[in-house]
Structures are given as structure tokens and as C-alpha cells.
Amino acid sequence: MNLKARLRTAIAKRNALTVDQMAQLLGCPKQVVLNLVELGRLTPLSTNPLVFSQEEAQRGKKEYDRRQEALTEIIHLGEGLE
């Protein structure tokens, strides 16, 4: 890895979010963050410890919001069937 790439990685890790911080940002339990990683919907900077870049945190927030909206719509549609 060249110097430029190593510097980018070091800066990203310095500004990285932990799983707990990511869960707080998303407004969800820690297990939801771990599930999103397991499903491949979030990509951590490193796995030991599990940390996320600021860009990935924003992407994760959008993904989580999208899933919440879909779930709300499913519930709304289900209520219409009663």
C-alpha cells in the first residue's frame, strides 16, 4: 500500500464510528447494525474493531431509513386488508 493510501486509511479510521455510535446515529439497537453488516448492506473500515467511515455512516442512515419506510408501508397496506 502506498503512502497516499495509508494516509487516507489512517484519516478515515481516526474519524471512524464504532458500532455503538453507528447504532446511535441510526436510532436503532446495536444488533440491527451488526445484521446490516452481516447482510452486506454496511461495509466497515475494519472488523477488529468494527468501525465505519463517515461516508458509510451516511449510506447506512439512508439504507436504514429506506428499510423503515418500506416496513411502515407494508404495515399500512396490511391494515387496509382488515
C-alpha positions in Angstrom: 0.0 0.0 0.0 1.5 3.3 -1.0 1.8 6.3 1.4 -1.2 8.2 0.0 -3.5 5.2 0.5 -2.1 4.6 4.0 -2.8 8.2 4.9 -6.3 8.0 3.6 -6.9 4.9 5.7 -5.4 6.5 8.8 -7.6 9.6 8.5 -10.7 7.5 7.9 -10.0 5.4 10.9 -9.4 8.4 13.1 -12.8 9.8 12.2 -14.5 6.3 12.3 -17.6 5.4 14.1 -17.9 2.4 16.4 -20.9 0.1 16.3 -22.4 1.8 19.3 -22.0 5.3 17.6 -23.4 3.9 14.4 -26.5 2.5 16.2 -27.0 5.9 17.9 -26.8 7.7 14.6 -29.3 5.3 13.0 -31.5 5.3 16.1 -31.6 1.6 16.3 -30.3 -1.3 18.5 -26.7 -2.4 18.1 -27.9 -5.7 16.8 -29.5 -4.0 13.8 -26.1 -2.5 12.8 -24.5 -6.0 13.1 -27.3 -7.5 11.0 -26.8 -4.9 8.3 -23.0 -5.7 8.2 -23.8 -9.5 8.1 -26.2 -8.9 5.2 -23.6 -6.9 3.3 -25.6 -3.7 3.5 -22.9 -1.9 5.5 -19.2 -2.2 4.9 -16.9 -1.5 7.9 -13.4 0.0 7.6 -12.1 -2.8 9.7 -13.6 -5.8 11.5 -11.4 -5.7 14.6 -12.6 -3.5 16.0 -15.7 -3.0 13.9 -15.7 0.7 12.7 -17.3 2.7 10.0 -16.3 5.7 7.9 -18.4 8.9 7.9 -19.4 8.2 4.3 -20.5 4.6 5.2 -22.4 6.0 8.2 -24.4 8.3 5.9 -25.0 5.5 3.5 -26.1 3.3 6.4 -28.5 6.0 7.6 -30.1 6.2 4.1 -30.4 2.4 3.9 -31.9 2.2 7.4 -34.4 4.9 6.6 -35.3 3.2 3.4 -36.0 -0.1 5.2 -38.0 1.7 7.9 -40.2 3.4 5.2 -40.7 0.1 3.5 -41.7 -1.6 6.7 -44.1 1.2 7.5 -45.7 0.9 4.1 -46.1 -2.9 4.5 -47.8 -2.4 7.8 -50.0 0.4 6.3 -51.0 -1.9 3.4 -51.7 -4.8 5.8 -54.0 -2.6 7.9 -56.0 -1.9 4.7 -56.7 -5.6 4.2 -58.6 -5.8 7.5 
